[in-house]
Amino acid sequence: MEAVRTKMRAEAYPAEDPKTLPNPKDIINAFLLLKGEDSLDVSGKSIEAQ
């Protein structure tokens, strides 16, 4: 997984421009899909979140 704009990331990499990273709100749908019933039949696939 690529980096995501979080407070923890900013603390770990203070010189990194956070504007170059996706906001967690912009990628959450992929993770919610995997958590829900719509993904029960999903197996062996790569999910692109970013």
C-alpha positions as CSV (number, residue, x, y, z in Angstrom):
1,M,0.0,0.0,0.0
2,E,1.1,3.5,-0.7
3,A,1.3,6.2,1.8
4,V,-1.8,8.1,3.1
5,R,-2.0,11.6,4.6
6,T,-2.3,11.0,8.3
7,K,-0.9,12.7,11.4
8,M,1.2,9.6,12.1
9,R,2.7,9.8,8.6
10,A,3.4,13.5,9.0
11,E,5.2,12.9,12.3
12,A,7.3,10.1,10.8
13,Y,8.2,12.0,7.6
14,P,8.1,15.7,8.6
15,A,9.9,16.8,5.4
16,E,7.3,15.1,3.1
17,D,4.7,17.3,1.4
18,P,1.3,16.0,2.7
19,K,-0.4,17.5,-0.4
20,T,1.2,14.7,-2.5
21,L,-0.6,12.0,-0.5
22,P,-4.2,10.9,-0.7
23,N,-6.6,11.9,2.1
24,P,-7.9,8.8,3.9
25,K,-11.4,10.0,3.1
26,D,-10.7,9.6,-0.6
27,I,-9.7,5.9,-0.3
28,I,-12.0,4.6,2.4
29,N,-14.6,3.2,0.0
30,A,-12.3,0.4,-1.1
31,F,-11.8,-0.7,2.5
32,L,-15.5,-0.4,3.3
33,L,-16.3,-2.6,0.3
34,L,-14.0,-5.3,1.6
35,K,-15.5,-5.1,5.1
36,G,-19.1,-5.4,3.8
37,E,-21.3,-8.3,2.5
38,D,-20.8,-7.1,-1.1
39,S,-17.3,-8.6,-1.0
40,L,-18.1,-12.0,0.3
41,D,-17.4,-13.6,-3.1
42,V,-14.3,-11.5,-3.7
43,S,-11.2,-13.7,-3.5
44,G,-7.8,-13.6,-5.0
45,K,-8.2,-10.1,-6.4
46,S,-6.2,-7.0,-6.0
47,I,-8.2,-3.9,-4.9
48,E,-7.0,-0.6,-6.1
49,A,-7.6,2.0,-3.4
50,Q,-5.6,4.9,-4.7
